Amino acid sequence: MSLLLRALVLPAIFMLAACSYGPERTALALGNVVAKPQSHQLAVTLEYRRVREPTGALNTFPDGGIRKVIHREARVYLCDLDRGTAELVATIPDFAGIPHPKSVWIQGWQADALYFSLFGYGGDRHSGDDLSDERRLFFRITPDGRVLEIDELPEGLERGRNSGPAQSPPFLRWSAGHLDIEIAIDALFSETTRRARLTFDSETGEPRLSMP
């Protein structure tokens, strides 16, 4: 190999090695958990992403680098402890086009309809910062399973309390970990606390409900 060719090829090889990405993997994050009042139902949000982590000296300098997002979507699951089921009830691919999505968030219930929102960095349009995305999108999941985008949330949305029963049973108390949720069923109305556990598979995001 001539000196000129080496001078051109070797730096190129070094640059490729220094600006590469690792294998594709799944990155999940739980959003929030909201119970439907006077029921044994829980709504749970999940942020699902397929990513590649940066590798190499240039890609990770100075703070670890920025991962490459291959695919992302917002998910909403409904857990019904009376039926022993946990199912996916809403999927929003690419977070509906919000360029810097921050979260998918359950807002509450009205009758049998469930409401949730998607939003970006900076909170809302009234309290943003230099990274804020003013778009905040609202959705309704109808009792027959349709997912509809709406202009604004209705008033009077209800949320089950996690700190104690509002009036009478049924009541759920939950504690969320990294990818699992422990649920105490009617803990304040029984001498024996029954505990269920909802866990999400770290690769697929599929839920698994373990009943007492």
ROSE-4610 file (N, C-alpha, C; in Angstrom, 1 decimal, always signed):
// ROSE-4610
residu = [M/M/M/S/S/S/L/L/L/L/L/L/L/L/L/R/R/R/A/A/A/L/L/L/V/V/V/L/L/L/P/P/P/A/A/A/I/I/I/F/F/F/M/M/M/L/L/L/A/A/A/A/A/A/C/C/C/S/S/S/Y/Y/Y/G/G/G/P/P/P/E/E/E/R/R/R/T/T/T/A/A/A/L/L/L/A/A/A/L/L/L/G/G/G/N/N/N/V/V/V/V/V/V/A/A/A/K/K/K/P/P/P/Q/Q/Q/S/S/S/H/H/H/Q/Q/Q/L/L/L/A/A/A/V/V/V/T/T/T/L/L/L/E/E/E/Y/Y/Y/R/R/R/R/R/R/V/V/V/R/R/R/E/E/E/P/P/P/T/T/T/G/G/G/A/A/A/L/L/L/N/N/N/T/T/T/F/F/F/P/P/P/D/D/D/G/G/G/G/G/G/I/I/I/R/R/R/K/K/K/V/V/V/I/I/I/H/H/H/R/R/R/E/E/E/A/A/A/R/R/R/V/V/V/Y/Y/Y/L/L/L/C/C/C/D/D/D/L/L/L/D/D/D/R/R/R/G/G/G/T/T/T/A/A/A/E/E/E/L/L/L/V/V/V/A/A/A/T/T/T/I/I/I/P/P/P/D/D/D/F/F/F/A/A/A/G/G/G/I/I/I/P/P/P/H/H/H/P/P/P/K/K/K/S/S/S/V/V/V/W/W/W/I/I/I/Q/Q/Q/G/G/G/W/W/W/Q/Q/Q/A/A/A/D/D/D/A/A/A/L/L/L/Y/Y/Y/F/F/F/S/S/S/L/L/L/F/F/F/G/G/G/Y/Y/Y/G/G/G/G/G/G/D/D/D/R/R/R/H/H/H/S/S/S/G/G/G/D/D/D/D/D/D/L/L/L/S/S/S/D/D/D/E/E/E/R/R/R/R/R/R/L/L/L/F/F/F/F/F/F/R/R/R/I/I/I/T/T/T/P/P/P/D/D/D/G/G/G/R/R/R/V/V/V/L/L/L/E/E/E/I/I/I/D/D/D/E/E/E/L/L/L/P/P/P/E/E/E/G/G/G/L/L/L/E/E/E/R/R/R/G/G/G/R/R/R/N/N/N/S/S/S/G/G/G/P/P/P/A/A/A/Q/Q/Q/S/S/S/P/P/P/P/P/P/F/F/F/L/L/L/R/R/R/W/W/W/S/S/S/A/A/A/G/G/G/H/H/H/L/L/L/D/D/D/I/I/I/E/E/E/I/I/I/A/A/A/I/I/I/D/D/D/A/A/A/L/L/L/F/F/F/S/S/S/E/E/E/T/T/T/T/T/T/R/R/R/R/R/R/A/A/A/R/R/R/L/L/L/T/T/T/F/F/F/D/D/D/S/S/S/E/E/E/T/T/T/G/G/G/E/E/E/P/P/P/R/R/R/L/L/L/S/S/S/M/M/M/P/P/P]
num = [1/1/1/2/2/2/3/3/3/4/4/4/5/5/5/6/6/6/7/7/7/8/8/8/9/9/9/10/10/10/11/11/11/12/12/12/13/13/13/14/14/14/15/15/15/16/16/16/17/17/17/18/18/18/19/19/19/20/20/20/21/21/21/22/22/22/23/23/23/24/24/24/25/25/25/26/26/26/27/27/27/28/28/28/29/29/29/30/30/30/31/31/31/32/32/32/33/33/33/34/34/34/35/35/35/36/36/36/37/37/37/38/38/38/39/39/39/40/40/40/41/41/41/42/42/42/43/43/43/44/44/44/45/45/45/46/46/46/47/47/47/48/48/48/49/49/49/50/50/50/51/51/51/52/52/52/53/53/53/54/54/54/55/55/55/56/56/56/57/57/57/58/58/58/59/59/59/60/60/60/61/61/61/62/62/62/63/63/63/64/64/64/65/65/65/66/66/66/67/67/67/68/68/68/69/69/69/70/70/70/71/71/71/72/72/72/73/73/73/74/74/74/75/75/75/76/76/76/77/77/77/78/78/78/79/79/79/80/80/80/81/81/81/82/82/82/83/83/83/84/84/84/85/85/85/86/86/86/87/87/87/88/88/88/89/89/89/90/90/90/91/91/91/92/92/92/93/93/93/94/94/94/95/95/95/96/96/96/97/97/97/98/98/98/99/99/99/100/100/100/101/101/101/102/102/102/103/103/103/104/104/104/105/105/105/106/106/106/107/107/107/108/108/108/109/109/109/110/110/110/111/111/111/112/112/112/113/113/113/114/114/114/115/115/115/116/116/116/117/117/117/118/118/118/119/119/119/120/120/120/121/121/121/122/122/122/123/123/123/124/124/124/125/125/125/126/126/126/127/127/127/128/128/128/129/129/129/130/130/130/131/131/131/132/132/132/133/133/133/134/134/134/135/135/135/136/136/136/137/137/137/138/138/138/139/139/139/140/140/140/141/141/141/142/142/142/143/143/143/144/144/144/145/145/145/146/146/146/147/147/147/148/148/148/149/149/149/150/150/150/151/151/151/152/152/152/153/153/153/154/154/154/155/155/155/156/156/156/157/157/157/158/158/158/159/159/159/160/160/160/161/161/161/162/162/162/163/163/163/164/164/164/165/165/165/166/166/166/167/167/167/168/168/168/169/169/169/170/170/170/171/171/171/172/172/172/173/173/173/174/174/174/175/175/175/176/176/176/177/177/177/178/178/178/179/179/179/180/180/180/181/181/181/182/182/182/183/183/183/184/184/184/185/185/185/186/186/186/187/187/187/188/188/188/189/189/189/190/190/190/191/191/191/192/192/192/193/193/193/194/194/194/195/195/195/196/196/196/197/197/197/198/198/198/199/199/199/200/200/200/201/201/201/202/202/202/203/203/203/204/204/204/205/205/205/206/206/206/207/207/207/208/208/208/209/209/209/210/210/210/211/211/211/212/212/212]
x = [+0.8/+0.0/+0.9/+0.6/+1.4/+1.2/+2.2/+2.1/+0.9/+0.6/-0.6/-1.9/-2.0/-3.2/-3.4/-2.3/-2.4/-2.8/-2.3/-2.7/-4.2/-4.8/-6.2/-7.1/-6.7/-7.5/-7.5/-6.4/-6.3/-7.1/-7.0/-7.9/-9.3/-9.7/-11.1/-11.6/-10.8/-11.1/-11.2/-10.3/-10.4/-11.7/-12.1/-13.3/-14.5/-14.6/-15.7/-15.8/-14.7/-14.7/-15.0/-14.7/-14.9/-16.3/-17.1/-18.4/-19.4/-19.4/-20.3/-21.3/-22.2/-23.3/-23.4/-23.8/-23.9/-25.2/-25.4/-26.6/-27.9/-28.9/-30.3/-30.8/-31.5/-32.1/-33.3/-34.1/-35.3/-35.1/-35.6/-35.6/-37.0/-37.4/-38.7/-38.7/-39.8/-40.0/-41.4/-41.8/-43.1/-43.5/-44.7/-45.1/-45.8/-47.2/-47.9/-48.9/-49.5/-50.5/-51.7/-52.9/-54.1/-55.2/-55.8/-56.9/-58.3/-59.2/-60.5/-61.3/-61.9/-62.5/-63.5/-63.6/-64.6/-64.5/-63.3/-63.2/-61.8/-61.6/-60.3/-59.6/-59.7/-59.0/-57.9/-56.8/-55.7/-55.3/-55.0/-54.5/-53.0/-52.1/-50.7/-50.1/-49.2/-48.6/-47.2/-46.7/-45.3/-44.8/-43.5/-42.8/-41.9/-42.1/-41.4/-40.5/-39.2/-38.3/-37.3/-37.0/-35.9/-34.7/-33.6/-32.5/-31.1/-30.2/-28.8/-27.9/-27.1/-26.3/-25.0/-24.5/-23.3/-22.1/-21.1/-19.9/-18.7/-17.5/-16.4/-16.1/-14.9/-14.4/-15.1/-15.4/-16.0/-17.5/-18.1/-19.6/-20.0/-19.1/-19.4/-18.8/-18.1/-17.5/-18.4/-18.5/-17.9/-18.7/-20.1/-21.0/-21.7/-21.1/-21.7/-22.4/-22.6/-23.2/-24.7/-25.3/-26.7/-27.1/-28.1/-28.5/-29.3/-29.2/-30.0/-31.3/-32.4/-33.7/-34.2/-34.4/-34.9/-36.4/-37.0/-38.5/-39.0/-40.1/-40.6/-42.2/-42.8/-44.2/-44.7/-45.9/-46.5/-47.6/-47.6/-48.5/-49.3/-50.6/-51.5/-52.0/-51.9/-52.4/-53.5/-54.5/-55.5/-55.5/-55.4/-55.3/-56.6/-57.2/-58.5/-58.3/-58.2/-57.9/-59.0/-60.2/-61.4/-61.4/-61.0/-60.9/-59.5/-58.5/-57.2/-56.5/-56.7/-56.2/-55.4/-54.5/-53.7/-53.5/-54.1/-54.1/-53.7/-53.1/-52.7/-54.0/-54.3/-55.6/-55.3/-54.1/-53.8/-52.3/-52.0/-50.6/-50.5/-49.6/-49.5/-48.0/-47.9/-46.5/-45.9/-44.6/-43.8/-44.3/-45.0/-45.5/-46.3/-47.0/-47.8/-47.0/-45.7/-44.9/-44.3/-44.5/-43.8/-42.3/-41.5/-40.1/-39.3/-39.6/-38.9/-39.8/-40.4/-41.4/-40.9/-41.6/-41.2/-42.0/-43.3/-44.1/-45.4/-46.0/-47.4/-48.0/-49.2/-49.6/-51.1/-51.6/-53.0/-53.6/-54.6/-55.3/-56.4/-57.2/-58.3/-59.4/-60.5/-61.6/-62.9/-63.8/-65.1/-66.1/-66.9/-67.7/-66.8/-67.0/-66.2/-65.1/-64.9/-63.9/-62.7/-61.5/-60.2/-59.5/-58.9/-58.2/-56.7/-55.9/-54.5/-53.9/-52.7/-52.1/-50.6/-50.1/-48.7/-48.2/-46.9/-46.4/-44.9/-44.3/-42.8/-42.1/-40.9/-40.2/-40.8/-40.6/-41.0/-42.4/-43.1/-44.4/-45.5/-46.1/-47.1/-46.8/-47.7/-47.4/-47.3/-47.7/-47.7/-46.4/-45.7/-44.5/-43.4/-43.1/-42.0/-40.7/-39.6/-38.3/-37.7/-36.4/-35.8/-35.9/-36.2/-36.4/-37.8/-38.8/-40.2/-40.7/-41.6/-42.5/-43.9/-44.5/-45.8/-46.9/-46.7/-47.8/-48.1/-49.3/-49.8/-51.0/-51.0/-52.0/-52.9/-54.2/-55.1/-55.9/-56.1/-56.8/-57.8/-58.9/-59.9/-60.0/-60.0/-60.2/-61.7/-62.5/-63.9/-64.2/-65.4/-65.7/-65.6/-65.8/-65.7/-64.3/-63.3/-61.9/-61.3/-62.1/-61.5/-60.7/-59.6/-58.7/-58.8/-59.3/-59.7/-58.9/-58.3/-57.6/-58.7/-58.6/-59.6/-58.9/-59.6/-59.0/-58.6/-59.4/-59.1/-59.7/-59.3/-59.8/-61.1/-62.1/-63.3/-63.1/-64.0/-63.9/-64.4/-63.9/-64.4/-63.9/-62.7/-62.1/-61.8/-62.0/-61.8/-60.6/-60.0/-58.8/-58.9/-58.6/-58.6/-57.4/-57.7/-56.6/-55.7/-54.5/-53.5/-53.2/-53.7/-53.3/-54.4/-55.6/-56.6/-58.0/-59.0/-60.2/-61.0/-61.7/-62.4/-63.7/-64.4/-65.6/-65.6/-65.7/-65.9/-65.1/-64.9/-64.2/-65.0/-64.4/-63.0/-62.0/-60.7/-59.6/-58.3/-57.5/-56.2/-55.1/-54.0/-52.8/-51.7/-50.9/-49.9/-48.5/-47.5/-46.1/-45.4/-44.9/-44.3/-42.8/-42.2/-40.7/-40.3/-39.1/-38.6/-39.5/-39.9/-40.8/-41.8/-42.1/-43.2/-43.9/-45.2/-46.1/-46.6/-46.5/-47.1/-48.4/-49.4/-50.8/-51.4/-51.7/-52.4/-53.9/-54.7/-56.1/-56.9/-57.7/-58.6/-57.8/-56.6/-55.7/-56.3/-57.1/-57.6/-58.9/-59.4/-60.8/-60.7/-59.5/-59.3/-58.1/-58.3/-57.1/-56.0/-56.2/-55.2/-55.1/-54.0/-53.8/-53.4/-54.2/-53.9/-53.1/-52.0/-51.1/-51.0/-51.2/-51.0/-49.7/-49.1/-48.0/-48.1/-47.9/-47.9/-46.5/-46.0/-44.6/-44.6/-43.6/-43.5/-42.2/-42.3/-41.1/-40.1/-38.9/-37.9/-37.6/-37.9/-37.6/-38.8/-40.0/-41.2/-42.1/-42.0/-43.0/-44.3/-44.4/-45.6/-45.9/-47.1/-47.4/-47.7/-47.3/-47.6/-48.2/-49.4/-50.1/-50.1/-49.6/-49.6/-50.6/-51.6/-52.7/-52.4/-52.9/-52.7/-53.6]
y = [-1.2/+0.0/+1.2/+2.1/+3.3/+4.2/+5.1/+6.0/+6.9/+7.3/+8.2/+7.5/+6.2/+5.4/+5.2/+4.9/+4.7/+6.0/+7.1/+8.4/+8.7/+8.2/+8.4/+7.3/+6.1/+5.0/+4.8/+4.9/+4.7/+5.7/+7.0/+7.9/+7.7/+7.2/+6.9/+5.7/+4.7/+3.6/+4.0/+4.8/+5.3/+6.1/+7.0/+7.8/+6.9/+5.9/+5.0/+4.2/+3.8/+3.1/+4.0/+5.3/+6.2/+6.8/+6.6/+7.2/+6.1/+5.0/+3.9/+3.8/+2.8/+2.5/+1.0/+0.7/-0.7/-1.3/-2.6/-3.3/-2.7/-3.0/-2.5/-3.2/-2.4/-3.0/-2.2/-2.8/-2.1/-1.3/-0.1/+0.8/+1.1/+0.7/+1.0/+1.9/+2.6/+3.5/+3.5/+3.2/+3.4/+4.8/+5.2/+6.5/+6.7/+6.6/+6.7/+5.6/+5.5/+4.4/+5.2/+4.9/+5.5/+4.4/+4.4/+3.4/+4.1/+3.3/+3.8/+3.7/+4.8/+4.9/+3.8/+3.2/+2.2/+1.0/+0.6/-0.6/-1.2/-2.3/-3.0/-2.9/-1.8/-1.5/-0.5/-0.7/+0.2/+0.5/+1.8/+2.1/+2.5/+2.0/+2.2/+2.6/+3.6/+4.1/+3.5/+3.3/+2.8/+3.5/+4.0/+4.5/+3.4/+3.0/+1.9/+2.5/+2.1/+2.6/+1.5/+1.4/+0.6/+1.6/+1.3/+2.3/+1.6/+2.4/+1.9/+2.9/+2.4/+3.2/+3.6/+4.8/+5.3/+4.6/+4.3/+3.7/+4.5/+4.3/+5.0/+6.3/+6.7/+7.9/+9.2/+9.4/+10.6/+10.6/+9.5/+9.4/+9.6/+9.2/+9.2/+10.4/+11.2/+12.4/+13.6/+14.4/+14.2/+13.5/+13.3/+12.9/+11.6/+10.7/+9.4/+9.4/+10.5/+10.6/+10.5/+10.5/+10.5/+9.2/+8.5/+7.2/+7.5/+6.6/+6.7/+5.9/+6.6/+6.0/+5.5/+4.2/+3.5/+3.5/+3.3/+3.3/+3.7/+4.4/+4.8/+4.8/+4.5/+4.6/+4.7/+5.3/+5.5/+4.4/+3.7/+2.6/+2.9/+2.4/+2.4/+1.0/+0.6/-0.8/-0.6/-1.6/-1.6/-3.0/-2.9/-4.0/-4.2/-5.3/-5.6/-6.8/-6.5/-7.5/-8.4/-8.0/-8.9/-10.0/-9.6/-10.6/-11.2/-10.7/-11.2/-11.0/-9.8/-9.5/-8.2/-8.1/-6.9/-6.8/-5.8/-5.8/-4.4/-4.4/-3.2/-2.6/-1.3/-0.7/+0.5/+1.0/+2.1/+2.1/+2.4/+2.5/+3.7/+4.7/+5.9/+5.8/+5.4/+5.3/+6.7/+6.7/+7.9/+9.0/+8.7/+9.7/+10.8/+10.4/+11.3/+12.4/+12.2/+13.2/+14.2/+14.2/+15.1/+14.9/+15.9/+15.6/+15.3/+15.8/+15.5/+15.1/+13.9/+13.5/+13.3/+13.6/+13.5/+12.4/+12.3/+11.3/+11.1/+9.9/+9.6/+9.4/+10.1/+10.3/+10.1/+9.2/+9.0/+10.2/+10.8/+12.0/+11.6/+10.6/+10.2/+9.5/+9.3/+8.6/+9.5/+9.3/+9.9/+8.8/+8.3/+7.1/+6.0/+5.4/+4.2/+4.6/+5.9/+6.4/+6.8/+6.4/+6.7/+7.8/+8.8/+9.9/+9.9/+10.2/+10.3/+11.4/+11.8/+12.8/+12.5/+13.1/+13.1/+14.5/+14.7/+16.0/+15.9/+17.1/+17.1/+17.8/+18.3/+18.9/+20.3/+20.7/+22.0/+22.1/+21.0/+21.0/+21.4/+22.6/+23.0/+24.4/+24.9/+26.1/+27.3/+27.2/+28.3/+28.3/+27.2/+27.1/+26.4/+26.8/+26.1/+26.6/+26.0/+26.5/+26.4/+26.6/+26.6/+25.3/+24.2/+22.9/+22.6/+23.4/+23.1/+22.8/+21.9/+21.7/+21.9/+23.0/+23.4/+22.5/+21.5/+20.6/+19.7/+19.6/+18.6/+18.0/+16.7/+16.0/+15.2/+15.2/+14.6/+13.5/+12.4/+11.2/+10.6/+10.0/+9.3/+7.9/+6.9/+5.5/+5.3/+5.0/+4.8/+3.4/+3.2/+1.9/+0.7/+1.0/+0.0/-0.2/+0.5/+0.3/+1.2/+2.2/+3.1/+4.2/+4.6/+5.6/+6.9/+7.9/+9.2/+10.3/+11.1/+12.4/+13.4/+14.2/+15.2/+16.6/+17.6/+19.0/+19.3/+18.9/+19.2/+18.2/+18.2/+17.3/+17.8/+16.9/+17.3/+17.6/+18.4/+18.7/+17.5/+17.4/+16.4/+15.0/+14.9/+13.6/+13.0/+11.7/+11.0/+10.2/+10.1/+9.3/+8.6/+7.3/+6.6/+7.0/+7.2/+7.6/+6.5/+6.8/+5.7/+5.8/+6.9/+7.1/+6.7/+6.3/+5.8/+5.8/+5.1/+5.1/+6.4/+6.7/+8.0/+7.8/+6.6/+6.4/+5.0/+4.1/+2.7/+1.8/+0.5/-0.4/-0.6/-1.0/-1.6/-0.5/-0.8/+0.1/-0.6/+0.1/-0.4/+0.5/-0.1/+0.7/+0.1/+1.0/+0.4/+1.1/+0.4/+0.9/+0.5/+1.5/+1.2/+1.2/+0.1/+0.0/+0.4/-0.2/+0.1/-0.4/-1.7/-2.3/-3.2/-2.9/-3.7/-2.9/-3.3/-2.6/-3.6/-3.3/-4.2/-3.5/-4.3/-3.8/-4.5/-3.8/-4.3/-4.1/-5.2/-5.2/-5.1/-4.0/-3.8/-3.9/-3.3/-3.5/-3.0/-2.0/-1.4/-2.0/-2.9/-3.5/-5.0/-5.5/-6.9/-7.1/-8.1/-8.4/-9.0/-9.7/-10.3/-9.5/-8.8/-8.0/-8.9/-8.8/-9.6/-8.7/-9.3/-8.5/-9.1/-8.3/-8.7/-8.0/-8.5/-7.9/-7.8/-6.6/-6.4/-6.1/-7.0/-6.8/-6.7/-5.9/-5.7/-6.4/-7.2/-7.8/-6.7/-6.8/-5.8/-5.7/-6.7/-6.7/-6.4/-7.0/-6.7/-5.7/-5.5/-4.6/-5.3/-6.6/-7.4/-7.5/-7.3/-7.3/-8.8/-9.0/-10.3/-10.0/-10.4/-10.2/-11.4/-11.3/-12.4/-12.0/-12.9/-12.7/-13.5/-12.9/-13.7/-14.9]
z = [+0.0/+0.0/+0.0/-0.9/-1.0/+0.2/+0.4/+1.5/+1.3/+0.1/-0.1/+0.2/-0.3/+0.0/+1.5/+2.2/+3.6/+4.3/+3.8/+4.4/+4.3/+3.2/+3.0/+3.7/+3.6/+4.1/+5.6/+6.2/+7.6/+8.5/+8.2/+8.9/+8.7/+7.5/+7.2/+8.1/+8.2/+9.0/+10.5/+10.9/+12.3/+12.6/+11.6/+11.8/+11.9/+11.0/+11.0/+12.4/+12.9/+14.2/+15.3/+15.2/+16.2/+16.2/+15.1/+15.0/+14.7/+15.4/+15.1/+16.2/+16.0/+16.9/+17.2/+18.4/+18.8/+18.2/+18.6/+18.0/+18.4/+17.7/+18.0/+19.2/+20.1/+21.3/+21.6/+22.6/+23.0/+24.3/+24.3/+25.5/+25.9/+27.1/+27.6/+28.8/+29.0/+30.2/+30.6/+31.8/+32.3/+32.4/+32.1/+32.2/+33.6/+33.6/+34.9/+35.0/+36.1/+36.5/+37.0/+36.5/+37.0/+37.1/+38.3/+38.4/+38.1/+37.5/+37.3/+38.7/+39.1/+40.5/+40.6/+41.8/+42.2/+41.2/+40.9/+40.0/+40.4/+39.8/+39.8/+38.5/+37.8/+36.6/+36.7/+36.0/+36.0/+34.5/+34.3/+33.0/+33.2/+32.3/+32.4/+31.0/+31.1/+29.8/+29.8/+28.5/+28.3/+27.1/+27.2/+26.1/+25.5/+24.2/+23.6/+22.5/+22.6/+21.5/+21.1/+19.9/+19.4/+19.1/+19.7/+19.7/+19.4/+19.0/+18.9/+19.7/+20.7/+21.5/+20.8/+21.0/+20.4/+20.9/+20.1/+20.5/+19.8/+20.3/+19.7/+20.4/+20.3/+21.0/+20.6/+19.3/+18.9/+19.2/+19.0/+19.2/+20.7/+21.6/+23.0/+23.8/+23.1/+23.7/+23.7/+24.8/+26.1/+27.1/+26.8/+27.9/+27.5/+26.8/+26.4/+25.1/+24.5/+23.1/+23.1/+21.9/+21.7/+21.0/+21.6/+20.9/+19.6/+18.7/+17.5/+17.7/+17.5/+17.6/+16.3/+16.2/+15.0/+14.9/+16.0/+16.1/+17.4/+17.5/+18.8/+18.7/+19.8/+19.9/+21.3/+21.5/+22.8/+22.9/+24.1/+24.3/+25.6/+25.5/+26.7/+26.9/+28.1/+28.5/+29.5/+29.5/+30.5/+31.2/+32.5/+33.4/+34.1/+34.0/+34.7/+35.6/+36.9/+37.9/+38.1/+37.9/+38.1/+37.0/+35.8/+34.7/+34.6/+35.3/+35.2/+33.9/+33.3/+31.9/+31.9/+31.0/+30.8/+29.3/+28.6/+27.2/+26.7/+25.5/+24.8/+24.2/+24.6/+24.1/+23.2/+23.1/+22.2/+21.9/+20.6/+20.1/+19.2/+19.5/+18.7/+18.1/+16.9/+16.3/+16.2/+16.4/+16.3/+17.2/+18.3/+19.2/+18.4/+17.4/+16.6/+15.9/+15.7/+15.0/+15.9/+17.2/+18.1/+18.1/+17.7/+17.4/+18.6/+19.8/+21.0/+22.1/+21.9/+22.9/+24.3/+25.2/+26.6/+27.3/+27.1/+27.8/+27.2/+27.5/+27.3/+28.6/+28.9/+30.2/+30.3/+31.2/+31.5/+32.2/+31.7/+32.3/+33.2/+32.9/+33.7/+32.9/+33.6/+33.1/+33.1/+32.1/+32.2/+31.8/+32.7/+32.5/+32.1/+30.9/+30.5/+29.5/+29.3/+28.3/+29.1/+28.5/+29.1/+28.2/+28.9/+28.2/+28.6/+27.5/+27.7/+26.8/+27.1/+26.3/+25.9/+24.9/+24.5/+24.5/+25.0/+25.0/+24.9/+24.6/+24.4/+25.5/+25.3/+26.4/+26.7/+28.0/+28.4/+28.9/+29.1/+29.7/+28.8/+28.9/+28.1/+27.5/+26.7/+25.9/+26.9/+28.1/+29.0/+29.9/+29.9/+30.8/+30.1/+28.9/+28.2/+28.5/+27.8/+27.9/+26.5/+26.4/+25.1/+24.3/+25.0/+24.3/+24.2/+24.5/+24.6/+23.2/+23.1/+21.9/+22.4/+21.8/+22.3/+22.1/+21.2/+20.9/+22.1/+22.5/+23.4/+22.8/+22.6/+21.9/+22.9/+22.7/+23.6/+22.8/+23.5/+22.9/+23.9/+23.3/+24.0/+23.5/+24.4/+24.1/+24.5/+23.5/+23.7/+24.3/+24.9/+25.4/+24.4/+23.1/+22.1/+21.6/+22.2/+21.8/+20.7/+20.3/+19.3/+20.0/+19.3/+19.8/+18.9/+19.5/+18.8/+19.3/+18.4/+18.8/+19.0/+20.1/+20.4/+20.6/+20.6/+20.7/+22.1/+23.0/+24.4/+25.4/+26.6/+27.6/+28.1/+28.4/+29.0/+30.5/+31.1/+32.5/+33.3/+34.5/+35.5/+35.3/+34.7/+34.6/+36.0/+36.1/+37.4/+37.5/+38.6/+38.8/+40.2/+40.2/+41.5/+42.3/+43.6/+44.6/+45.0/+45.1/+45.5/+47.0/+47.7/+49.1/+50.0/+49.5/+50.4/+49.6/+50.1/+49.4/+49.5/+48.4/+48.4/+49.3/+49.2/+50.0/+50.4/+49.5/+49.8/+48.8/+49.1/+48.2/+46.9/+45.8/+45.7/+45.7/+46.1/+46.2/+45.8/+45.1/+44.7/+45.2/+45.7/+46.0/+45.2/+44.5/+43.6/+43.8/+43.5/+43.5/+42.3/+41.5/+40.2/+40.3/+39.8/+39.7/+38.3/+37.8/+36.5/+35.4/+35.4/+34.4/+35.1/+36.3/+37.0/+38.0/+38.2/+39.1/+40.1/+41.4/+42.4/+42.9/+42.9/+43.2/+44.4/+45.4/+46.6/+46.4/+46.5/+46.2/+47.5/+47.6/+48.7/+50.0/+50.1/+51.2/+52.5/+52.5/+53.7/+54.1/+53.4/+53.7/+54.0/+54.1/+54.4/+55.3/+56.2/+57.0/+56.2/+55.1/+54.3/+53.0/+52.8/+51.6/+50.4/+49.3/+48.1/+47.2/+46.7/+45.8/+44.4/+43.4/+42.0/+41.5/+40.5/+39.9/+38.4/+37.8/+36.4/+35.9/+35.0/+34.6/+33.1/+32.5/+31.1/+30.6/+29.6/+29.0/+28.5/+28.9/+28.5/+27.1/+26.3/+24.8/+24.0/+24.3/+23.5/+24.1/+25.4/+26.0/+26.4/+26.1/+26.4/+27.9/+28.3/+29.8/+30.2/+31.5/+32.1/+33.5/+33.8/+35.0/+35.9/+37.1/+38.0/+39.1/+39.3/+40.2/+41.5/+42.7/+43.9/+44.0]
